[in-house]
């Protein structure tokens, strides 16, 4: 993401330092930024969604901005926003104390897993700091329980963000198997951050503290190689074949939102380096069934909310197959036994929202998409 973010930073800095700049010069700078993004997009063996907005005048750039991506830890931005909203409404206090429970502890909870259950007490604001700074999953889950998934989604609905959804807690493997993934789009995450920045969701005091927490130093993509004293309020997210980062870069006099989301990555490192704007060689690993599925219908690589999804795991790789609402996904042999899966998998159609399948190393499944009326 380095050259990409640096390009945006250059555009913003030029605008802030040259108040008398003509609209023509600004247009040239935006065109150069667009060309740089298009170059990164063409080099990426995956799908990328981008939304960039100048917070001073609303100028923006979009690329696949309405495509839905799994958010991984970036969804924690929505939890943080709702926490501050409920505190503002008097439903809770950020200084409320919580006693750590053994049942809270889940993987990727570096701080919470080191605390003493039944003894250690921490504030909700401290939990929020842990959620952002080290992406502590246990801290996040405590906050989700406190604010409520339904309240987070109600807040998003109130802002018109209907494609951004908190569907499950962190490390909820059963929910993941059922296809309940936390999702958003680049444009909607941009809109959420815009709403907070412009005081459409929180008052001034809550807005300032929201961004203070979100700007806590962390390992993430956006700040890399940018000036160390530049305030950046962001939250990255990583899952298998997914790399995201969304935040606000507080360039003096010209702050901007940047949301970059990637999915269907054949090579995750390539996805990370694509966010840096760097090209890498394709890895031979990851060839597998991804190309076969894409060849069946290359146009189905971009997800939409009305599509039905089949989540396939094979040799540790995640491949998403999508069918439009008038299609079904047909799996052609061989017969495979899947523990815990109630569906037979030989010559079967899937019209469920999602199915998780784990195939043995020596099995290469094949899929085809059929019109719903031609279902076998």
C-alpha positions in Angstrom: 0.0 0.0 0.0 3.1 2.3 0.3 3.1 4.0 -3.1 -0.7 4.0 -3.1 -1.1 5.8 0.2 1.9 8.0 -0.4 0.2 9.1 -3.7 -2.9 10.0 -1.8 -0.8 11.8 0.8 1.0 13.7 -1.9 -2.3 14.8 -3.5 -3.7 15.9 -0.1 -0.5 17.7 0.9 -0.4 19.6 -2.4 -4.0 20.7 -1.9 -3.4 21.8 1.7 -0.2 23.8 0.8 -1.6 25.4 -2.3 -4.9 27.0 -1.4 -5.0 28.9 -4.7 -4.5 25.7 -6.8 -6.8 25.7 -9.8 -9.3 23.0 -10.2 -7.4 21.9 -13.3 -4.2 21.2 -11.3 -6.3 19.3 -8.8 -7.8 17.3 -11.5 -4.4 16.3 -12.9 -3.3 15.1 -9.4 -6.5 13.0 -9.1 -5.9 11.5 -12.5 -2.4 10.5 -11.6 -3.7 8.9 -8.4 -6.3 7.0 -10.4 -3.7 5.8 -12.9 -1.5 4.5 -10.0 -4.4 2.7 -8.5 -5.4 1.1 -11.8 -1.8 -0.1 -12.2 -1.9 -1.8 -8.8 -5.3 -3.3 -9.6 -4.1 -4.8 -12.8 -1.1 -6.4 -11.2 -3.1 -7.9 -8.3 -4.2 -11.6 -8.8 -7.3 -11.0 -6.8 -10.1 -8.5 -6.3 -9.6 -5.0 -4.9 -12.1 -2.4 -3.7 -11.0 1.1 -2.9 -12.7 4.2 -1.6 -10.8 7.5 -1.0 -12.4 10.7 0.1 -11.1 14.2 0.8 -12.8 15.1 4.1 -12.6 18.8 3.4 -14.6 18.9 0.2 -15.9 15.4 -0.5 -13.8 14.8 -3.6 -13.4 11.0 -3.9 -12.1 8.1 -6.0 -13.8 4.7 -6.2 -12.8 1.3 -7.5 -15.2 -1.6 -7.1 -16.5 0.4 -4.2 -19.8 -1.5 -3.8 -18.3 -5.0 -3.8 -18.8 -6.8 -0.5 -15.7 -8.1 1.2 -15.2 -10.1 4.4 -13.8 -7.7 6.9 -11.8 -9.8 9.4 -10.7 -7.4 12.2 -11.6 -4.3 10.2 -15.2 -4.9 11.4 -14.1 -3.8 14.8 -14.4 -0.2 13.7 -18.2 -0.7 13.8 -18.0 -2.1 17.3 -15.9 0.8 18.5 -18.4 3.3 16.9 -21.4 1.7 18.6 -19.6 1.5 21.9 -19.1 5.3 21.8 -22.6 5.9 20.6 -24.1 3.9 23.5 -21.8 5.7 26.0 -23.1 9.0 24.5 -26.7 7.9 24.9 -26.1 6.9 28.5 -26.6 3.2 28.0 -23.1 2.4 29.4 -20.0 4.2 30.6 -16.6 3.8 29.1 -15.3 3.6 32.7 -17.5 0.6 33.5 -15.4 -2.2 34.9 -15.4 -5.7 33.6 -14.0 -8.8 35.4 -12.2 -11.1 33.0 -13.7 -14.6 32.8 -12.0 -17.8 31.7 -14.9 -18.3 29.2 -13.8 -15.1 27.4 -10.5 -16.4 26.3 -10.2 -17.2 22.6 -7.2 -17.5 20.2 -5.4 -14.3 19.1 -6.1 -12.5 22.4 -2.5 -11.6 23.3 -3.4 -9.4 26.3 -6.6 -11.0 27.6 -5.0 -14.5 27.6 -2.4 -13.1 30.0 -4.8 -11.7 32.5 -6.1 -13.5 35.6 -9.7 -14.7 35.2 -12.0 -13.8 38.0 -9.5 -11.3 39.4 -8.5 -8.8 36.8 -10.9 -5.9 36.2 -10.6 -3.5 33.3 -12.7 -0.7 31.9 -14.7 -0.9 28.6 -12.4 1.8 27.2 -9.4 -0.3 28.1 -11.0 -3.2 26.2 -11.5 -1.0 23.2 -7.9 0.0 23.3 -6.9 -3.7 23.3 -9.3 -4.4 20.5 -7.7 -1.7 18.3 -4.1 -1.8 19.3 -3.4 -5.5 19.3 -6.7 -6.7 17.7 -7.4 -8.7 20.9 -10.3 -11.0 20.0 -11.4 -11.8 23.5 -11.6 -8.1 24.3 -13.6 -7.6 21.2 -16.1 -10.4 22.1 -16.7 -8.9 25.5 -17.5 -5.5 23.9 -19.8 -7.2 21.3 -21.7 -8.9 24.2 -21.9 -5.6 25.9 -23.2 -3.5 23.0 -25.1 -6.3 21.2 -24.8 -7.3 17.6 -28.3 -6.1 16.8 -27.5 -2.6 18.1 -24.4 -2.4 16.0 -26.4 -3.3 12.9 -29.2 -0.9 13.9 -26.6 1.9 14.0 -25.4 0.9 10.5 -29.0 0.8 9.2 -29.5 4.3 10.6 -26.6 5.5 8.5 -27.9 3.7 5.4 -25.0 1.2 5.5 -27.1 -1.9 4.6 -24.1 -3.9 3.2 -22.1 -3.6 6.3 -22.9 -6.3 8.9 -21.6 -7.6 12.1 -22.8 -11.2 12.0 -20.7 -13.1 14.5 -18.1 -12.7 17.3 -14.4 -13.3 16.8 -13.2 -16.9 16.4 -16.8 -18.2 16.3 -15.9 -21.1 14.0 -19.4 -22.6 14.0 -20.9 -19.3 12.7 -18.1 -19.1 10.1 -19.0 -22.6 8.9 -22.6 -21.4 8.5 -21.4 -18.6 6.3 -22.0 -15.8 8.8 -19.1 -13.6 7.9 -18.6 -10.0 9.0 -18.8 -7.9 5.8 -18.7 -4.4 4.4 -17.8 -2.5 1.2 -15.0 0.1 0.7 -17.6 2.8 0.1 -19.7 1.9 3.2 -16.7 1.8 5.5 -15.6 5.1 4.1 -19.1 6.5 4.7 -19.0 5.3 8.3 -15.7 7.0 9.0 -16.9 10.1 7.2 -20.1 10.1 9.4 -18.0 9.9 12.6 -15.5 12.6 11.4 -18.2 15.1 10.5 -20.1 14.6 13.7 -23.1 12.8 12.2 -22.9 10.0 14.7 -21.1 11.2 17.8 -20.7 14.5 19.5 -17.4 16.3 19.4 -16.0 14.8 22.6 -16.9 11.2 21.7 -15.6 11.8 18.1 -12.2 13.0 19.4 -11.9 10.0 21.7 -13.0 7.6 19.0 -10.2 8.7 16.8 -7.8 8.8 19.6 -8.4 5.1 20.3 -8.5 4.2 16.6 -5.1 6.0 16.1 -3.4 3.9 18.7 -0.1 2.6 17.3 -0.5 -0.8 15.7 0.9 -3.1 13.0 -1.0 -2.2 9.9 -0.7 -1.4 6.2 -1.7 2.3 5.9 0.9 3.9 8.2 3.9 2.0 6.7 6.5 4.4 5.4 4.4 7.4 6.0 5.8 10.2 8.3 5.9 8.8 11.9 4.3 11.9 13.4 1.3 11.7 11.1 -1.9 10.8 12.9 -3.5 7.8 11.3 -6.7 6.3 12.7 -7.2 2.9 11.1 -8.0 -0.8 11.7 -6.6 -3.5 9.4 -8.0 -7.0 8.9 -6.6 -10.3 7.7 -8.2 -13.6 6.9 -7.1 -16.4 4.5 -6.9 -14.8 1.1 -8.1 -11.4 2.5 -6.2 -8.2 3.4 -8.0 -5.0 4.4 -7.2 -1.7 6.0 -9.6 1.3 6.5 -8.9 4.6 8.3 -8.5 8.3 8.3 -5.2 10.0 7.6 -5.0 13.3 9.3 -3.0 15.4 6.9 -2.9 18.9 8.3 -5.6 20.9 6.5 -6.5 18.0 4.2 -7.5 14.9 6.1 -8.8 12.0 4.0 -10.4 8.6 4.4 -8.8 5.6 2.6 -10.4 2.1 2.6 -8.6 -0.7 0.7 -10.1 -4.2 0.7 -8.8 -7.2 -1.1 -10.1 -10.7 -1.6 -9.7 -13.9 -3.6 -6.0 -13.5 -3.2 -4.0 -16.4 -4.8 -1.0 -15.2 -2.9 -1.6 -13.4 0.4 1.8 -11.8 0.4 1.1 -10.5 -3.1 -2.0 -9.0 -1.8 -0.1 -7.2 1.0 2.5 -6.0 -1.4 -0.2 -4.9 -3.9 -1.5 -2.7 -1.1 2.0 -1.3 -1.1 1.8 -0.9 -4.8 4.5 -3.4 -5.5 4.5 -6.3 -8.0 5.6 -9.8 -7.1 6.0 -13.0 -8.9 3.0 -15.4 -8.8 3.4 -18.3 -6.5 2.9 -21.8 -7.9 1.2 -22.7 -4.7 -2.4 -21.7 -4.8 -3.1 -22.8 -8.4 -5.4 -25.7 -7.3 -9.1 -25.3 -8.0 -9.2 -21.5 -8.0 -8.5 -21.3 -11.7 -10.9 -24.2 -12.5 -13.7 -22.4 -10.7 -13.0 -19.1 -12.2 -13.0 -20.7 -15.7 -16.5 -22.0 -15.1 -17.7 -18.5 -14.9 -15.1 -15.8 -14.6 -17.7 -13.1 -14.1 -18.7 -14.5 -10.7 -15.5 -13.4 -8.9 -17.1 -10.3 -7.5 -19.6 -10.9 -4.7 -23.0 -9.1 -4.4 -25.5 -9.2 -1.6 -28.1 -11.2 -3.6 -25.7 -14.0 -4.6 -25.5 -17.3 -2.9 -22.1 -18.4 -1.8 -20.3 -21.7 -1.5 -17.2 -21.6 0.7 -14.7 -24.3 -0.3 -11.6 -25.2 1.7 -9.0 -27.3 0.0 -5.4 -27.7 1.1 -5.7 -24.8 3.4 -6.9 -22.4 0.6 -10.2 -20.6 0.6 -12.1 -20.3 -2.7 -15.4 -18.6 -3.0 -17.9 -19.7 -5.7 -20.9 -17.4 -6.3 -24.1 -18.1 -8.1 -26.7 -15.4 -9.0 -30.1 -15.7 -7.4 -31.5 -17.5 -10.4 -28.7 -20.2 -10.4 -27.6 -23.1 -8.3 -24.1 -24.5 -7.8 -23.7 -28.1 -8.9 -20.9 -30.3 -7.5 -19.9 -33.1 -9.8 -18.4 -36.2 -8.0 -16.5 -37.8 -6.4 -18.4 -38.8 -3.3 -16.8 -37.3 -0.2 -17.7 -37.9 3.4 -17.7 -34.6 5.4 -18.1 -35.0 9.2 -20.8 -32.8 10.5 -22.1 -31.9 7.1 -25.7 -33.0 6.5 -25.4 -32.8 2.8 -24.4 -35.5 0.4 -21.8 -34.2 -2.0 -22.1 -36.4 -5.1 -24.0 -34.9 -8.0 -25.7 -32.4 -5.7 -26.9 -28.8 -6.0 -26.5 -26.1 -3.4 -28.8 -23.2 -3.1 -28.0 -22.5 0.5 -26.4 -19.2 1.5 -23.2 -21.0 2.2 -21.6 -24.4 2.8 -18.2 -25.1 4.2 -16.5 -28.2 2.8 -13.2 -29.7 3.7 -11.8 -31.9 1.0 -8.9 -34.5 1.5 -5.6 -33.6 -0.2 -6.2 -36.2 -3.0 -9.7 -34.9 -3.9 -10.1 -32.2 -6.6 -13.8 -31.2 -6.7 -15.4 -29.7 -9.8 -18.3 -27.2 -9.9 -20.7 -26.0 -12.5 -23.4 -23.3 -12.4 -26.8 -24.2 -13.7 -30.0 -22.2 -14.2 -32.3 -22.9 -11.3 -35.0 -24.6 -13.6 -32.3 -27.0 -14.9 -31.5 -28.3 -11.4 -30.8 -32.0 -11.4 
